[in-house]
Amino acid sequence: MKQLKTILTASAIALSTMTFGAYANTAALDQLLQEVKADRISEAKINKSREAEFRAARDQKQALLNKAKKELADEQARQKSLQQTFTDNEKRITDKTKELDDAKGTLGEMFGVVRQASGETVGRIATSIISAQPAYANRTELLAKLAEAKELPKLAELEELWFALQTEMTESAKVVKFDANVVALDGSESVQTVTRVGAFNLLSNDAYLKYNSESNQIEPLGRQPEGHMVATVADFNGTSSGYASLFLDPSRGAILDIFKQKATLEERYHQGGVPGYVITVVLLFGILISVERFITLTVVGAKIRGQLKDLSNPRENNPLGRILGVYASNKNVDTETLELKLDEAILRETPRIERGVNVIKILAAIAPLLGLLGTVTGMIGTFQSITLFGTGDPKIMAGDISMALVTTAQGLIAALPLIFLHSITAAKSKSIVHVLEEQSAGIVASHAEKERA
């Protein structure tokens, strides 16, 4: 009984527990249902709001699209209108241009001639030495405008063009002196009296000048022409009346520029190189020997002439005196012995007299051979330059060709005076030896006559 009671009690307790749990689950589900309903209502409101915004944006974009289409249509219509206006204007311009050309007639040709003449005159006047004169400076401004003008010139402008041409032509026939700044080669300036000879040359006191059109300055030439040309400048400036000779450059400076590039004598000499220097040494050595021999033989000849006037008193300061001394020492010998003694004395004197003469002859022969050596060396260098660089630039070969030609000339120049000096010294030595032989023969003949007697 007690056990049954316990079972019933436990069952009641379990049933009550299950009822309470079911009640609790039902409440949670109701709450969840309410939340789901609330979320659906909120999402529906959000979707409606989004749809409303999208419709508003769509309507706005459609309005903008319609506006853009309308503007495009308006611009296309405006384009057609402007295109038609442009076409009409082009046609009108063509018609007006034709009317203008018909109205101008020959004035168009005159316009072209004026522009061409102005352009040529600007170039001529800008480089003309007449512009170096302060009174005629800045003459090209108006002419430059005429050369670039795009409309017909005015009458006053045409008169200026005519005046510029007339001035250039008139001044080119005058010799004028004026004071101007002359810029020296070192950059220093000085006021000098400049002589303008027509449109050809500018002269200072003793030199040619040039006009630098880029800097509008008067400058001396980098190198003056040859001396005999420059000498005429001083003579010309010193002449106040009458006529005076002067070397003019009819090319207005081009020939003087060429003269600046012309090599001087010193530069030509150095173009010979080492062979040329050796030839110079040979020439100087030959000249020194020739001068020494000439002076020595002249002194010996004078002493011999003095001895000829006094044969009875032989002197040891000359060859003839020493030969006479040999005769004086051998008066008692026979003729053959005396002749041998005198021949020995002459042979002893001859080397002293002829010393150095053959050296001059050898040097005269060596000089042209050295020139030939320089020629061969220069030609070898020329062909080597052709092999390396081709024949496109002649200046590359100019140095070797100059050596080839200059050394030949130097060899001949050295040989000619040496041959002449050798002839003089050889003639002097032979004349002295001839006197000795003549006197020796006379002594032998006189001794033979005495011996026979």
C-alpha positions in Angstrom: 0.0 0.0 0.0 2.7 2.2 1.0 4.6 1.3 -2.1 1.6 2.1 -4.4 1.2 5.4 -2.7 4.8 6.3 -3.4 4.3 5.4 -7.1 1.2 7.6 -7.5 3.0 10.4 -5.8 5.9 10.2 -8.2 3.6 10.0 -11.2 1.7 13.1 -10.2 5.0 15.0 -9.7 6.2 13.9 -13.2 2.9 14.9 -14.9 3.0 18.3 -13.3 6.6 18.8 -14.5 5.7 17.9 -18.1 2.7 20.3 -18.0 4.9 23.2 -16.8 7.5 22.5 -19.6 4.9 22.4 -22.3 3.5 25.7 -21.1 6.9 27.3 -21.2 7.6 26.1 -24.8 4.3 27.5 -26.0 5.2 31.0 -24.7 8.6 31.0 -26.4 7.0 30.0 -29.8 4.5 32.8 -29.5 7.2 35.3 -28.8 9.2 34.0 -31.8 6.1 34.3 -34.0 5.5 37.8 -32.9 9.1 38.8 -33.8 8.8 37.2 -37.2 5.7 39.1 -37.9 7.4 42.3 -36.8 10.4 41.7 -39.1 8.2 41.0 -42.1 6.4 44.3 -41.5 9.7 46.1 -41.2 11.2 44.5 -44.3 8.0 45.3 -46.3 8.3 49.0 -45.3 12.0 49.0 -46.3 11.3 47.4 -49.7 8.5 49.9 -50.3 10.9 52.8 -49.5 13.6 51.4 -51.8 11.1 50.9 -54.6 9.9 54.5 -54.1 13.5 55.8 -54.3 14.3 53.7 -57.4 11.2 55.0 -59.1 12.2 58.6 -58.2 15.7 58.1 -59.5 14.5 56.4 -62.7 12.1 59.3 -63.3 15.0 61.8 -62.7 17.4 59.9 -65.1 14.7 59.8 -67.7 14.2 63.5 -67.4 18.0 64.1 -67.8 18.0 61.7 -70.8 15.1 63.6 -72.4 16.9 66.9 -71.8 20.2 65.6 -73.3 18.3 64.3 -76.3 16.7 67.7 -76.7 20.1 69.5 -76.4 21.6 67.0 -78.9 18.9 67.7 -81.4 19.3 71.5 -80.8 23.1 71.3 -81.4 22.7 69.2 -84.5 20.3 71.7 -85.8 22.8 74.5 -84.9 25.6 72.6 -86.6 23.7 72.4 -89.8 23.0 76.1 -89.6 26.6 76.9 -88.9 27.8 74.6 -91.6 25.6 76.3 -94.1 26.8 79.7 -92.8 30.5 78.5 -93.1 29.9 77.4 -96.6 28.2 80.6 -97.5 31.1 82.6 -96.0 33.7 80.5 -97.8 32.0 81.2 -101.1 31.7 84.9 -100.2 35.4 85.1 -99.3 36.3 83.5 -102.6 34.2 86.0 -104.4 35.7 88.9 -102.5 39.2 87.6 -103.0 38.6 87.4 -106.7 37.1 90.9 -106.6 40.2 92.1 -104.7 42.6 90.5 -107.2 40.7 92.1 -110.0 40.8 95.4 -108.2 44.6 95.2 -107.4 45.5 94.3 -110.9 49.3 94.8 -111.4 49.6 96.0 -107.8 50.0 92.3 -106.7 53.1 91.9 -108.9 54.5 95.1 -107.5 53.9 93.8 -104.0 55.9 90.6 -104.8 58.7 92.7 -106.3 58.8 95.0 -103.3 59.1 92.1 -100.9 61.8 90.4 -103.0 63.8 93.6 -103.4 63.4 94.4 -99.7 64.6 91.0 -98.7 67.7 91.1 -101.0 68.5 94.7 -99.9 68.3 93.8 -96.2 70.9 91.1 -96.7 73.1 93.3 -98.8 73.0 96.3 -96.4 73.3 94.2 -93.2 76.7 92.9 -94.4 77.8 96.1 -96.2 80.8 97.9 -94.8 78.9 101.1 -95.4 76.7 100.2 -92.3 79.9 100.3 -90.3 79.8 104.1 -90.7 77.8 105.6 -87.7 75.8 107.8 -90.1 74.4 104.8 -91.9 73.8 102.4 -89.0 70.4 100.7 -88.4 69.2 101.0 -92.0 67.6 97.6 -92.1 64.6 97.9 -89.7 62.1 99.3 -92.3 63.4 97.1 -95.0 62.9 94.0 -92.8 59.3 95.0 -92.2 58.7 95.5 -96.0 60.3 92.1 -96.6 57.8 90.4 -94.2 54.7 92.6 -95.0 51.4 91.0 -96.0 49.8 94.0 -97.5 50.7 96.6 -100.1 53.4 99.0 -99.0 52.6 102.7 -98.6 54.2 105.3 -100.9 56.5 106.5 -98.0 57.8 103.0 -97.5 58.5 102.6 -101.3 60.4 105.9 -101.1 62.5 104.5 -98.1 63.3 101.4 -100.2 64.4 103.6 -103.1 66.4 105.8 -100.8 68.2 102.9 -99.2 69.2 101.5 -102.7 70.3 104.9 -103.9 72.4 105.5 -100.7 74.1 102.2 -101.1 74.9 102.8 -104.7 76.1 106.4 -104.1 78.3 105.6 -101.1 79.9 102.6 -102.9 81.6 105.1 -105.2 83.1 107.2 -102.3 86.3 107.1 -100.2 85.4 108.3 -96.8 87.2 108.7 -93.5 85.4 108.5 -90.2 86.1 107.9 -86.5 84.8 104.6 -85.1 85.4 102.1 -82.3 87.7 99.3 -83.4 87.7 96.1 -81.3 91.1 94.6 -81.2 91.8 90.8 -81.2 92.2 90.9 -77.4 88.8 92.5 -77.0 89.9 96.0 -76.2 88.3 98.9 -77.9 89.9 102.1 -79.2 88.7 105.0 -81.4 90.5 105.0 -84.7 90.2 106.9 -87.9 88.9 104.4 -90.4 89.0 104.8 -94.2 86.1 103.2 -96.2 87.0 102.5 -99.8 83.6 102.3 -101.4 81.7 99.1 -100.4 84.9 97.0 -100.7 87.4 97.5 -97.8 87.9 99.2 -94.5 91.4 100.4 -93.7 93.2 101.7 -90.6 96.5 103.5 -90.7 98.5 100.5 -91.8 96.2 97.5 -91.9 93.0 96.1 -93.4 89.9 95.9 -91.2 86.6 94.0 -91.5 83.0 94.7 -90.5 81.4 92.0 -88.3 77.7 92.3 -89.2 76.6 90.0 -86.4 78.0 92.2 -83.6 78.0 95.4 -85.7 81.7 96.0 -84.8 84.8 96.8 -86.8 87.6 94.3 -86.2 91.1 93.8 -87.5 91.8 90.7 -89.7 93.0 87.7 -87.8 96.0 87.7 -90.2 96.9 90.5 -92.6 97.8 89.7 -96.3 101.3 89.7 -97.6 103.6 92.6 -96.7 103.6 94.2 -100.2 99.8 94.4 -100.1 99.6 95.8 -96.6 102.3 98.4 -97.5 99.9 100.0 -100.0 97.5 100.8 -97.2 99.9 103.3 -95.5 100.7 104.8 -98.9 97.0 105.2 -99.7 96.1 106.8 -96.4 99.1 109.2 -96.7 97.9 110.4 -100.1 95.9 113.6 -99.9 95.6 114.3 -103.6 96.2 112.6 -106.9 96.3 108.8 -107.2 97.7 106.0 -105.1 97.8 102.3 -105.6 95.9 100.0 -103.3 95.0 96.3 -103.3 91.2 96.1 -103.1 89.1 93.1 -102.4 86.3 93.2 -105.0 84.5 90.3 -103.3 84.0 92.6 -100.2 86.0 90.5 -97.8 85.9 87.0 -99.2 89.4 87.1 -100.7 90.8 88.6 -97.5 89.3 85.7 -95.6 91.1 83.3 -97.9 94.4 85.1 -97.4 93.9 84.5 -93.6 94.0 80.8 -94.3 97.1 81.0 -96.5 100.1 79.6 -94.8 103.0 81.9 -94.0 106.6 81.1 -94.9 107.3 80.0 -91.4 104.3 77.6 -91.4 105.4 76.3 -94.8 108.8 75.6 -93.3 107.4 73.7 -90.4 105.3 71.6 -92.7 108.5 69.9 -93.9 108.7 68.1 -90.5 111.8 66.3 -89.4 113.3 65.9 -92.9 113.0 69.7 -93.4 114.8 70.3 -90.1 117.6 68.0 -91.1 117.9 69.7 -94.5 118.2 73.0 -92.6 121.0 71.7 -90.4 122.8 70.5 -93.6 122.4 73.9 -95.2 123.7 75.8 -92.2 126.6 73.4 -91.8 127.5 73.8 -95.4 127.3 77.6 -95.2 129.5 77.7 -92.1 132.2 75.5 -93.9 131.9 77.7 -97.0 132.3 80.9 -95.1 135.3 79.6 -93.2 136.9 78.3 -96.4 136.1 81.5 -98.2 137.7 83.7 -95.5 140.7 81.4 -95.1 141.4 81.1 -98.8 141.0 84.8 -99.3 143.5 85.5 -96.5 145.9 82.9 -98.0 145.5 84.3 -101.5 146.3 87.8 -100.2 149.4 86.5 -98.4 150.5 84.6 -101.6 150.1 87.8 -103.7 152.2 89.6 -101.1 154.8 86.8 -101.4 154.8 87.1 -105.2 156.0 90.6 -104.9 158.9 89.6 -102.7 160.1 86.1 -103.8 163.6 86.6 -102.5 162.4 86.7 -98.8 160.2 83.6 -98.3 157.8 83.8 -95.3 156.4 80.8 -93.4 152.9 82.4 -93.1 151.8 81.3 -96.6 152.1 78.2 -98.8 154.2 79.9 -101.4 156.6 81.2 -98.8 157.0 77.7 -97.4 157.7 76.3 -100.9 160.2 79.0 -101.5 161.8 78.0 -98.2 162.1 74.4 -99.5 163.9 75.7 -102.5 166.2 77.9 -100.4 167.1 74.8 -98.4 167.8 72.7 -101.5 169.5 75.0 -103.9 172.5 72.8 -104.2 170.7 69.6 -105.2 170.2 68.4 -108.7 167.1 69.3 -110.7 165.3 66.0 -110.3 165.7 66.1 -106.6 164.6 69.7 -106.3 161.5 68.9 -108.4 160.7 66.0 -106.1 161.2 68.2 -103.0 158.9 70.9 -104.5 156.3 68.3 -105.5 156.4 67.0 -101.9 155.9 70.5 -100.5 153.0 71.2 -102.9 151.3 67.9 -101.9 151.8 68.8 -98.3 150.1 72.2 -98.8 147.3 71.0 -101.1 145.2 69.2 -98.3 145.3 72.3 -96.2 144.1 74.4 -99.1 141.4 72.0 -100.3 140.2 71.0 -96.8 136.4 71.2 -96.5 135.7 71.8 -100.2 134.6 68.3 -100.9 132.5 68.3 -97.8 130.5 71.2 -99.3 130.1 69.2 -102.4 128.8 66.2 -100.5 126.4 68.3 -98.5 125.1 69.8 -101.8 124.4 66.3 -103.0 122.8 65.1 -99.7 120.3 68.0 -99.4 118.1 67.0 -102.4 118.3 63.3 -101.4 116.9 64.3 -98.0 114.2 66.2 -99.8 113.4 63.1 -101.7 113.3 61.1 -98.5 110.8 63.6 -97.1 108.7 63.2 -100.3 108.6 59.5 -100.0 107.8 59.7 -96.3 105.0 62.2 -97.0 103.5 60.0 -99.8 103.6 56.9 -97.5 101.7 58.9 -94.9 99.2 60.1 -97.6 98.4 56.5 -98.7 98.1 55.4 -95.2 95.6 58.1 -94.5 93.7 57.1 -97.6 93.7 53.5 -96.4 92.3 54.5 -93.0 89.9 57.3 -93.7 89.3 57.2 -97.5 89.3 60.1 -99.8 86.2 61.9 -98.5 88.1 64.7 -96.7 91.2 66.0 -98.5 92.3 67.9 -95.3 93.2 64.6 -93.7 95.8 64.1 -96.4 96.9 67.7 -96.7 99.6 67.4 -93.9 101.4 64.5 -95.5 101.2 66.0 -99.0 102.6 69.3 -97.7 105.5 67.3 -96.2 106.1 65.6 -99.5 106.2 68.8 -101.5 107.8 71.1 -99.0 110.7 68.8 -98.3 111.5 68.5 -102.0 111.6 72.3 -102.3 113.7 72.6 -99.1 116.2 70.1 -100.5 116.5 72.0 -103.8 116.7 75.3 -101.9 119.5 74.0 -99.8 121.4 72.3 -102.7 121.5 75.4 -105.0 123.4 77.8 -102.7 125.7 74.9 -101.5 126.6 74.1 -105.2 127.3 77.8 -105.7 129.4 78.1 -102.6 131.3 74.9 -103.6 132.1 76.4 -106.9 133.5 79.5 -105.4 135.6 77.8 -102.8 136.8 75.1 -105.3 137.8 77.9 -107.7 139.7 79.7 -105.0 141.5 76.6 -103.8 142.4 75.6 -107.4 143.7 79.1 -108.2 146.0 78.9 -105.1 147.2 75.4 -106.0 147.7 76.6 -109.6 149.9 79.5 -108.4 152.0 77.1 -106.3 152.4 74.7 -109.2 153.3 77.5 -111.5 155.9 79.0 -109.2 157.3 75.5 -108.5 157.6 74.8 -112.2 159.3 78.2 -112.6 161.8 77.5 -109.8 162.6 74.1 -111.3 163.1 75.6 -114.7 165.3 78.4 -113.3 167.4 75.8 -111.3 167.8 73.6 -114.4 169.1 76.6 -116.5 171.6 77.4 -113.7 172.7 73.8 -113.5 173.3 73.7 -117.2 175.2 76.9 -117.2 
